[in-house]
Structure formats: C-alpha cells, structure tokens
Amino acid sequence: MIFLSGANGFIGSYTLEELLKKKYRVRISLRKGSNTDNIKKFLDKVEVLYGDLSDRYFAEECVKNCEYVIHIAGKVDTSVSSSKREEIILSNYLTTNNVFSSALKAKVKKVVFLGSIFGLGKSKDMTPADENVEFNLYHLAKKIPYIRAKRMSEIMADDFLERELPIVRVYPNFCIGKGDIYLSSSKAILPFLNGVNIYFDGGINLQWVGDAAKALVLALEKGKEGEKFLVGGENLTSQEIFHKVMKITGKEAKGRKISPSVFKIFFYLPQPILDIAEGIIKKNIKLDIGSLMILTEKYWFYSDEKARRELGYTSRPIDETISEAVNWLKEFIKAKKESKSQKRR
C-alpha cells in the first residue's frame, strides 16, 4: 500500500493516475470540501481518508500499514501578505513534519518527497544548476513565506535522513499541462494568453506535469535512499516562451523585453506597505508580489542529467507541452467566464 498525499493537486492527480496504471494499491487523504475535479474518476479505485495532515494523529492514520509514502501535499502560494503567512507555513512545513514523523514511526520502506527548487537553490547565471547547488535564496526566503517553508522542509528532510527515514527527493521545475485548476505554474504562460506583450529578461525550465508525476514513481521504484533528483523539460528564456505561445495562438509575436530589476524595490518595503501593494497588484495584473520578486533572479535553469541517467527519466517535447497547456487554459478561462456570467443572471 502506498500513501499519496496531495493527490487532488496538479502534480498529485497525475501521480495518482500513474500509480493506478502500474496497479499499485493507493491510499489518499482529502480535506472536507476539497476540490476533486481532477481525480473524480479515480475515487472508487483508491482508499480515501478524510482529514487534515496538519493534525499529527490523522497523518499517523494515513501512513499506518503502508509500505511506501509519496508526499506531495502543500499549498503553492508565493504571496507576501502577512495574513497568509501562517497558513502557507503550516500547510507546507507542518504537514511535511507530520508525514515524515508518521512514516518514521510506521517504519515505511521508502518516502518519496516532492522537493522544491525554491528550497534547493539556483545558479547565479544561465548555467543550469544540478542537485549539488548551494542554497542561495535567503533574501527571497526572508520575504516570501512559501520559499521559507520549502527551505525549512529541505533542512527537515536532512534531519529525518539522519534519523534513518529512507527519503528520496524529487525536484520538478515549472509544470504546465491540462488540469492546472489552481493556475499555479501556468502563470508562466497565462499573461501572454491575456494579451500581455511584455516578457522579462530571464527564463525558466518548463516541463509537462505528467513527466513530474512519472519521475516521482520512478524514484519510488529506482531511487536510492538519500538521493536527490532534479527533473525538468527544457530551459527556455521568457522571450522563447512568448514566441512559442504566440505561434500556437496564431497571434503576431511582437513583444517587448524589460528588466525585472524594477521589482527589487519590493525587497526594501516594510510589511504594511507590501500588504497594501499586494492587493493592488494582484487585482490589476493577476500576479502576487512574491512572483515578481522571484523574477528578479532572472534565470531558473536546471539540469536533470542525473535523473535521466539513474532513473531512466525522459521528458515530453516542449512544443507539445506548451500547445496542450495553451489549449486547455483557453477552454478553462472561457468556462470560468461563462460560469460567472450565469451567476450574475
């Protein structure tokens, strides 16, 4: 039996499908009222426990009698709002602590942990970073609770390894594809669909969400205790992403590149001002301040050579991935608008 946390999330739903394809017996956890749109068709094929993993006793119940754990659960939110700080820390750090503690107590054979590049670190230029990169994002962790929680979880994983919990870590990059109902990594292409013709001096590693899910299962099957595996698709500049999106939509690719350095001002603003600015900016450009701060780091390029070599990881062609994501987003946004229109009537 495998306990999969975060099964109803973006990466989690693809991981659940991958596990079921391979005939694994799976237990998942859901909070009451959780959005299950992405996993409705699988609910009769898995064991479901209802509760919150921030409750240590519930986490123990979830892991009990399981041989393996894949821990994905966590809230992806790069907001800098003080009102969200506690929720973001608890949903990412506390739940991880509870799952790890429960897995240690249950003496599971292996824990596959969905790590974060924000907790790992990055290279200072366009050179792709690998698993040995030193953490260098303290300035971001100081301002963005999500990054702070991910770094804390990274340190926690090291501590539990010392306590002989068999952990393997997998670090996806920016995932896109069908089913990103929370519009998490899809923010990388969404502005271009909304008519924004500005791209920033920088770039990211973009990948299909299904490849991240397959990597987690590969790590379960082949990953050695204590190892870290970066997985991705292709390192692309913001300009390259813009042109690919425009080509798919059939629009003229006339854009203007600007430096994200203008957003460095947010690092110097006191928290009360950030709280006010966050609301204004999110209302007007649909991005939070944390996302803009992350852009100031310019290039988030990574190498997944180790995963390809040791796990047999492969990735889908990036043009196929972007095409799928763009077409799905167009339909998703259209459906949301129609739903809002009907509610007003």
N, C-alpha and C positions, 0 to 999 in steps of 0.2 A: 504493500500500500504506500502511495505517495501522498503527502500533504502538500497541496499547492496553494499558497496564499496569493491574494491579488488576482484571482482567476477571472474576475469580471472586468479587469482593466484592459488597456490596449494590448500590451505585450502578453499579459496574463491569459487573455482569451485565445490568442494564437498558440500559447504554450499548452493550454488545456487541450485544444484540438490536436496538437502534435502528440501529446501523451496518449490520447484516446486512439489515435491512428495506430500507435505502436502497442495497443492492447494493455496498457498499464491500468491498474486499479487506482482510482484517484479520489481523494477527499478534498473538498474545498471549504472555505469559510466565506460567509456573506453577512454583512450587517443588515439589520431590518431596514427595508426600504431601499436597498442598493439597486442601482441600475444594472439590470441583467440582459439588456438588449443584445449584447454580443455573444451571450452564452446560453440563451433560452433553449436552443436545440440540443444542448448537452446536459441539461439539468437532470434528465431522467437516466443518465448514464454514469452519474457520479454520486458520491455521498456528500450531502450538504449539511454543514453545521452553522447555526445562526448565532452570531455574537460579534464582539469587537476584540481584536487582537491586542488592544491596549489593556485588556483585562488578562492578567497573568494566568489565572485559573482556566479561562477559556482557551488560551494558547496551549496550555498543557493538554486540554481535552482534544484539541485539534491534532496534536502531534502524537498522542498516545497510540501505541500499537502500529505506528508507521515505521517502515524501514528507511524511507528517504523523505527529504523535505526540499522543496523548491520555494524559496522565499522571494516574492516579488512585491508584495503589498507595500504601499506608501503613497503619500499624496504628492503629486508633481505640481508644485506651485512656487514660482520664483518671485512672488510678491514680497515687497519690503514693508508692507503695512504692519504696524505694531499689533493691530487687532487680530492678525492671522498667525503671529509668531508662535504662540504656544501650540496651536493646532498642528502647524507644519512640523514642529519639532517632535511632538508626541506621535504623530502618525507615521513618521519616518524612523525616529530613533527608538522610542519606547516599544513599538511593535516589534522591531528587529531584536531588541534585547529580550523581549518575552519569547519570541520564537526560538532564538538561539538557546536561551536558558531551558526551554521545554525540550528542545532537541537533545541537549546535553543530558538532561535528566532521563529521557527516554532511550538514550544510547543508540541513536539512529546511525545507520551506516554511512550516510553522506548528506551534507547540506549544500545545495547549490544556491548561492546568494547572488541576486541581481545587484551588482555594484553600480556605481555611478562615476562617469568620467569627472564629474564635479568633486567627487571625493578622492579621486586618484591624482589629478593634476594634469598639466599640459605642457607642451613645448613652448618656447618663447617666440618662435617664428613659424615659418611654413613647414619646417621639418616634422614629419609625423612622429608623435610620441609613442612609446611602447609601454609595456607593463612595468618597467623599471623607472619610470619617470618619478621625480621627487615632487611632492605636493608643494605647489607654489601659488595657491589661490586664497591665502589668508585674508587679503584685502576684500575679496568677494564674500568669504565666509563670515566676515565681521558684519557685513551689511545685509546679506541675504540668508534668512533662516534655513531655507531649503539646502543651500550649499553647506551651511554649518552642520545641519543634521546628517548630511551624506558623509561629511568628513568624520564626524563623530562615530557613525556606523562603521566606517572603514577601520578606524582605530579599534572599535569594539570587536570586529571580526578577527583582528590580530590577537586580541586578548583571549578570545574563545579558542583560537587555534592553539595557544599556549596551554589552555585547559583541556586540550585533546579532543575538541569538537572537530570532526573532519569536514572542513569547509572548502569549497571550490568557488571562486568568484568569477563572474562573467560581466563584462562591461560593454553594453551596447553603445552605439553612437546615437545620432538623431534619427529616430524611427518614423517612417511615414507609411501610409497604405490605407486600405479600407478599414473602417471601424474606429477611427480616432474621434470618438464622440465627445471627448473632453477637450479636443483641439490642443493637445499638448505639443508634440514635436511638429505637428502640421503648421505651426506658426512660422516655420521656416519658409513655407511657400504661400501661405494664406494671403499675406499682403499683396502679392503680385496678382492674385485672382481678384482682389478687391480694387484693382486699378492703380495701386501704388507703383510708380515707375522709378523709384529710388532704391538702389541697393548699396550695401555698405562695403567698405574696404575690409575684406575678411573672408572667411569661409568655414565650412563645417564638413564633417564626414556624414554623409546621408546614406541611409540603408532602408531596405524593406523590413517592416516589422516582423514578418514571418521568418526572416533569417535570424533575428534576435531570439525568437522562440526556439527555433531549431538548435541554436547554439546552446541554449540552456539544457536541452535534452541531451545533446552531445556531451556536455560537461558532466551530466548525471551518469552517462554511460562510460565515458572515457577519461574524464578529468581526474587528475591526481590531487590528493589532499594537500591544501596549502597553495595550490597554483592559482594564478590569475590569467584570465583570457580576455583580451580586447577583441571585439567583433564589430565589423562595420560593412560598408558598401564601397563608397568612393569618396575621396577627398575632393570637394568642389568649392570654388570661390563663389561668393554671393552673386557675382556677375554671371557665372556659368549657370547657376541655378535659375536666375532670372530669364536668361535666354532659352533654357530648356522649357520652362513653364510657358513662356510666350509662344514658343514653337508649337506646343501641344494645343494651346487655346486658339492658335491661328491669328494672334494679335501681333502688331508691329513691335519689334524688340528695341524700342527707343527708351533707354533708361539713363539715369544719371548716378554716378558713384559719389558717395560722400564719406567722409571720415567719421567713424563712430566715436572719435576722441571728444566730440562735443558733449557726450553723455557722462564724461568723467566728473562733471560738476556735481552729479548726484552723490559721489563719494564724500563730498565736503558739506552736504546739507544736514542740519540737525533732524532728528526723527520726526518732530511735529511738522516740519515743512515737507518731509518726504511723504508723510501720511496724506497731506493735502494734495501734493503734486501727483501722487499715485492715482487718486480718484479722477483727477482732471485728464491725465494722460491716457488712462485706460479707457475712459469714455470716448476720447477722440480718435485714438489710433489703435485701440484694441490690444495693446501690449502693456505689460506691467513694467515698472522701473527696473526690477531685477533683470529682466530680459535685455533691457537697454544697457545695463551695466556689464552683462556678460558679453555683449557685442564689442565692448571696448578692448577685450582681449584679442580681437580680430580672428586669429586662425586656431580652430579646434580640429586639428588634423591628427589622425591616429593610424598606427599600423596594426593589422590583425594577422601578421605572418605566423605568429606562434599558434593561434587557433587553427589556422589553415594546415599547419604542419602537424600539430599534435592531436587535434580533434577531428580533422577532415572537414573543417568548416568551409563552406562555399557561399557566395552571395549572388543574388539575382542582378542582372544588368540594370544599371541605374536609370536608364531611359524608360524601361518597363515600369520600374517602381514609381517614378515621378508621374508617368501617364496614369497609372492606376489611382494614385493619390489625388491628382488633379480632378479626374472624372468623378471620383467618389465625393470629394469635397464640394464640387459644383452641385451635385444632387442633394447632398446633406444640407447645404446652406439654403437651397431652394425649398426643401421640405420644411426647414425651420421657419422660413419667412411665411410660407403658406399656413403653417400651424398658428403663428402669431396673428396672421390676418383673420383666420377663422375665429380666434378667441375674442377679437375686438368686435365681431359682429353680434 
